[in-house]
Amino acid sequence: MREVFVEVEAWRAAGKPVAIATNVKREGSSLRPLGAKMAMTTQQEIAGSVTGGCIEGVVYEEAQGVMKSGTPKLLHYGVVGDENPWEVGLSCGGSLDVFVETLESPGWVEIYPSLKTCLEQGQLAAVATVIAGAGLGNKLMLWPDGRTLGSLGSAALDEQAAEWMQAQIAVQETTWKAFTLAGETVDVFVDVFAPLSRLVVIGAVHIAIPLVTLGKALGYHTIVIDPREAFATRERFPHVDELLTDWPSIALEKLRPDEGTYIAVISHDEKLDNPALAVALKSPARYVGVLGTRKKIPLRFAALRDLGVSDEQLGRLRAPIGMNIGAVLPDEIALSILAEMVSAKHGMPASGNL
């Protein structure tokens, strides 16, 4: 939704009806992931896409009918064969299901204001939608703290779906699942709306330079914090999004790390690192790692306990930082750190470290 949000808001402000098409199932390769969206009006306005261009035209036409009838529709596309070359299909192989609905539907009307707030404030939430079976188009929104809004059609389905949605929030993965209740099967798609990913680097050291470069290539909003102004300069970090010279722990508190925040503590100076780690580990940050040797981990943990960090919070710390890929050079170490962050993003357990 984030990729079409600006256009959708402009269209809604102008009083235009809006349809949303979402990738909800796929087999094989696809140029766009599950959850990818295409928004449309009745006036030939389009934002976003569901493929690389294979089916957008027919999806737009289907959306016009959905906006007229108000009834959502699940579309299925596969590879076009020689027998029926006139059909619309995918050129990249596999199959794709696209769910088309109008923002004027009861489900969207109920949850949209709350979803808008989440998108604007970078909050983590999930929205489940019935895409096949009874209650087509019904929606249930869920927050990490267990709060819900809306319904998929029954208390029993809501309870089962909410448990599943919590698991998907934990790994921040969009997917679908079939539920069977009283002999009836209902397909439910869950869209996980994660905050924008931020990479926060404590320490403007040499490793931080390639780490910021690689992080930006992966789409992170990059932030470097170091009170040593001789290190934290625009000459050394010309492409970083934010360069802060506050004390790291104070700067982190101001940044308010959330579930989309990845923190690499690499100054190798304990008076900078440990207070920052204490703030990071007490926050809901998605990833916290620290540079250092394995033999000094017990001393690090003791110092953090003195700063009020619990054993449960210490269990979240990736120490030493980075995946074990045999990295030696600064660029290689930066790559190992980013690899571990990507692993954490997708809910993978910690593996071997440097």
C-alpha positions in Angstrom: 0.0 0.0 0.0 2.9 2.3 0.7 3.9 2.4 -3.0 0.5 3.8 -4.0 -0.4 5.7 -0.9 0.3 9.2 -2.1 -1.7 8.8 -5.3 -4.6 7.1 -3.4 -4.8 9.9 -0.9 -4.8 12.5 -3.7 -7.6 10.7 -5.5 -9.7 10.3 -2.4 -9.3 14.0 -1.6 -10.7 14.7 -5.1 -13.7 12.5 -4.4 -12.7 9.8 -7.0 -13.6 6.2 -6.5 -10.5 4.0 -6.1 -9.9 0.3 -6.7 -6.9 -1.6 -5.3 -5.5 -4.8 -7.0 -3.1 -6.9 -4.8 -0.9 -9.9 -5.6 -2.3 -12.5 -3.2 -1.0 -15.9 -4.5 1.7 -17.0 -6.8 3.6 -20.0 -8.1 6.9 -19.8 -9.8 8.8 -16.6 -10.6 7.3 -13.1 -10.5 8.6 -9.6 -11.0 6.5 -8.3 -8.2 6.2 -9.8 -4.7 3.1 -10.8 -2.8 1.4 -7.7 -1.5 2.4 -5.6 -4.5 -0.4 -3.2 -5.4 -1.9 -1.4 -8.3 -4.4 1.5 -7.6 -6.8 2.7 -10.2 -9.6 5.2 -10.7 -12.4 5.4 -13.3 -10.5 8.1 -15.2 -7.6 6.1 -16.6 -5.3 6.9 -13.6 -3.0 4.1 -12.4 -0.4 3.9 -9.7 1.8 0.9 -8.9 1.8 -2.5 -10.7 1.2 -6.2 -10.0 3.6 -7.5 -12.7 6.2 -6.2 -15.1 3.3 -5.2 -17.4 1.9 -8.5 -18.5 -1.6 -8.2 -17.1 -2.0 -4.5 -16.0 -4.3 -3.6 -18.8 -6.8 -6.4 -18.1 -6.6 -5.8 -14.4 -7.5 -2.2 -15.0 -10.5 -3.2 -17.0 -11.6 -5.7 -14.3 -11.3 -3.0 -11.7 -13.8 -0.8 -13.6 -16.4 -3.5 -13.1 -15.5 -3.9 -9.5 -15.9 -0.2 -8.8 -19.4 -0.3 -10.5 -20.6 -3.4 -8.7 -18.8 -3.0 -5.4 -18.1 -6.7 -5.4 -14.5 -7.8 -5.0 -13.0 -10.3 -7.5 -10.2 -12.8 -7.4 -8.4 -13.0 -10.8 -6.1 -15.9 -11.8 -3.5 -15.7 -14.5 -1.1 -18.3 -15.8 1.2 -18.8 -18.8 -0.5 -18.3 -22.2 -0.2 -21.5 -24.3 -0.1 -21.9 -28.0 -3.6 -23.2 -28.1 -5.1 -20.0 -26.8 -2.6 -17.2 -27.7 -5.3 -14.5 -27.4 -5.7 -15.0 -23.7 -4.0 -12.6 -21.2 -1.3 -14.3 -19.2 2.2 -14.2 -17.7 5.3 -14.4 -19.8 7.7 -15.2 -16.9 6.1 -18.6 -16.1 4.1 -19.7 -13.1 0.8 -18.3 -12.1 -0.5 -15.3 -10.2 -3.8 -14.5 -8.3 -4.8 -10.9 -8.0 -7.5 -9.7 -5.7 -9.4 -6.5 -6.9 -11.5 -4.5 -4.5 -12.8 -1.0 -4.1 -11.8 1.3 -1.2 -15.5 2.0 -0.8 -16.1 -1.5 0.4 -17.3 -1.9 4.0 -14.0 -3.6 5.0 -11.8 -0.9 3.7 -14.1 1.9 5.0 -13.7 0.5 8.5 -9.9 0.0 8.6 -8.6 2.6 6.2 -8.3 5.5 8.7 -6.3 3.3 11.1 -4.1 2.0 8.3 -3.5 5.5 7.1 -2.2 6.4 10.5 0.1 3.4 10.5 1.5 4.3 7.1 2.0 7.9 8.0 3.6 7.2 11.4 5.6 4.2 10.4 3.8 1.8 12.7 3.8 -2.0 12.2 0.5 -3.7 11.5 -1.2 -6.4 9.5 -4.4 -6.6 7.5 -6.1 -9.9 6.7 -8.6 -10.1 3.9 -10.9 -13.0 2.8 -10.0 -13.6 -0.8 -12.1 -16.8 -1.4 -15.1 -18.3 0.4 -17.7 -16.9 2.7 -17.3 -13.2 3.6 -15.4 -12.3 0.5 -13.6 -8.9 1.1 -14.0 -8.9 4.9 -11.0 -7.5 6.7 -9.3 -7.8 10.1 -6.5 -5.4 11.1 -4.1 -6.4 13.9 -1.4 -4.6 15.8 1.7 -6.2 17.4 0.1 -5.7 20.9 -2.9 -7.8 19.9 -5.4 -5.1 19.3 -7.8 -5.8 16.4 -10.2 -3.9 14.2 -12.8 -5.4 11.9 -13.8 -9.0 11.4 -13.3 -11.8 8.8 -16.9 -12.9 9.4 -16.9 -15.0 12.6 -15.3 -15.0 16.0 -13.8 -18.5 15.4 -12.1 -17.4 12.2 -10.9 -14.1 13.7 -9.3 -16.0 16.6 -7.4 -18.4 14.3 -6.4 -15.8 11.9 -5.2 -13.4 14.6 -2.8 -16.0 15.9 -1.5 -16.6 12.4 -1.2 -12.9 11.8 0.9 -12.4 14.9 3.3 -15.0 13.6 3.5 -13.2 10.3 4.0 -9.9 12.0 7.0 -11.4 13.9 8.7 -12.3 10.6 7.2 -9.3 8.7 6.1 -11.6 5.8 3.0 -11.2 3.6 1.3 -14.5 2.6 -2.0 -16.4 2.4 -3.5 -19.4 4.2 -6.6 -21.6 3.8 -8.7 -22.0 7.0 -11.4 -24.7 7.4 -14.3 -24.1 9.8 -17.4 -26.2 10.0 -16.5 -27.9 6.8 -16.1 -24.6 4.9 -12.8 -23.5 3.5 -11.9 -19.8 3.5 -8.7 -18.4 1.9 -7.3 -15.4 3.8 -4.5 -13.1 2.6 -2.4 -11.2 5.2 -0.7 -8.0 4.2 2.0 -7.0 6.7 2.7 -3.3 6.7 6.2 -2.9 8.1 7.8 0.4 9.0 10.4 1.8 6.6 13.7 0.1 7.2 16.3 2.3 9.0 19.9 1.4 9.3 21.5 3.1 12.3 25.3 2.9 12.6 26.9 3.8 15.9 30.5 4.9 15.1 31.7 6.7 12.0 34.6 4.2 11.6 36.0 2.9 8.4 33.6 -0.1 8.3 30.7 2.3 8.5 31.5 3.8 5.0 30.8 0.6 3.0 28.1 -0.4 5.4 26.2 2.8 4.6 26.8 2.4 0.8 25.5 -1.2 0.8 22.6 -0.3 3.1 21.4 2.4 0.8 21.6 0.0 -2.2 19.2 -2.3 -0.2 16.8 0.6 0.4 17.6 1.4 4.0 17.3 5.0 5.3 20.8 5.4 6.7 21.9 7.2 9.8 25.4 7.5 11.3 25.9 8.6 14.9 29.2 9.6 16.3 30.0 12.6 18.7 33.6 12.7 17.3 33.2 15.4 14.7 36.5 14.6 13.1 35.1 11.2 12.1 31.4 12.1 11.4 31.9 14.4 8.4 30.1 14.7 5.1 33.4 14.2 3.3 33.6 10.7 4.7 29.9 10.0 4.4 28.6 12.0 1.4 25.6 9.7 0.7 24.4 9.0 4.3 20.8 10.2 4.9 21.5 11.6 8.4 24.8 12.3 10.1 24.4 13.0 13.9 27.1 14.1 16.3 25.0 13.7 19.5 26.0 11.2 22.2 24.9 7.9 20.7 22.5 6.8 23.5 20.8 10.2 23.5 20.5 10.2 19.7 19.0 6.7 19.7 16.4 7.7 22.3 15.4 10.6 20.1 15.2 8.3 17.0 12.8 5.9 18.9 13.9 2.6 17.3 10.9 0.6 16.0 10.4 -2.8 14.4 11.9 -1.5 11.1 15.1 -0.3 12.7 18.4 -2.1 12.3 21.3 -1.0 14.6 24.9 -1.7 14.1 27.1 -0.7 17.0 30.7 -0.6 15.6 32.6 2.3 17.2 34.7 -0.2 19.3 34.7 2.3 22.1 32.8 1.0 25.1 31.9 4.3 26.5 30.0 5.0 23.2 28.8 1.5 22.5 27.5 0.1 25.8 25.0 3.0 26.6 23.8 2.9 23.0 23.3 -0.9 23.2 21.3 -0.5 26.4 18.9 1.8 24.6 18.8 -0.4 21.5 18.1 -3.6 23.4 15.3 -2.1 25.4 13.6 -0.9 22.2 11.6 -3.0 19.7 14.4 -2.7 17.1 14.5 -5.5 14.6 18.2 -6.0 14.8 21.0 -5.1 17.2 24.6 -6.1 16.6 27.9 -5.1 18.1 31.5 -5.3 16.8 33.9 -7.1 19.1 35.7 -10.4 19.8 33.9 -13.5 21.1 36.1 -13.8 24.2 34.9 -10.4 25.4 31.2 -11.2 25.2 30.9 -12.1 28.9 32.4 -8.7 29.9 30.1 -6.9 27.5 27.0 -8.7 28.9 28.1 -7.9 32.5 28.4 -4.2 31.6 25.0 -4.2 29.9 23.4 -5.9 32.9 24.8 -3.0 35.0 23.0 -0.6 32.7 19.6 -2.4 33.3 19.5 -4.7 30.3 17.7 -8.0 31.1 18.9 -11.4 30.1 15.9 -11.7 27.8 17.0 -8.5 26.1 20.6 -9.6 25.9 19.4 -12.7 24.0 18.6 -10.4 21.1 22.1 -9.1 20.7 24.1 -10.3 17.7 27.6 -10.5 19.1 30.0 -10.6 17.4 28.2 -8.8 14.6 27.9 -10.2 11.2 27.4 -13.6 9.5 30.4 -15.9 9.3 31.4 -15.6 5.7 35.2 -15.4 6.3 35.1 -11.6 6.1 38.4 -9.7 6.7 38.4 -6.5 4.7 36.1 -3.6 5.8 33.8 -4.0 2.7 33.6 -7.7 3.4 32.7 -7.1 7.1 30.0 -4.6 6.0 28.6 -7.2 3.6 28.5 -9.8 6.4 26.6 -7.3 8.6 24.0 -6.5 5.9 23.6 -10.3 5.3 22.8 -10.8 8.9 20.3 -7.9 8.9 18.5 -9.4 5.9 18.4 -12.7 7.7 16.9 -11.0 10.8 14.4 -9.1 8.6 13.0 -12.4 7.3 12.9 -14.0 10.8 15.8 -16.3 10.4 17.6 -17.5 13.6 21.1 -16.2 14.3 23.8 -18.3 12.7 27.5 -18.4 13.0 29.2 -15.1 13.5 32.5 -13.7 12.5 
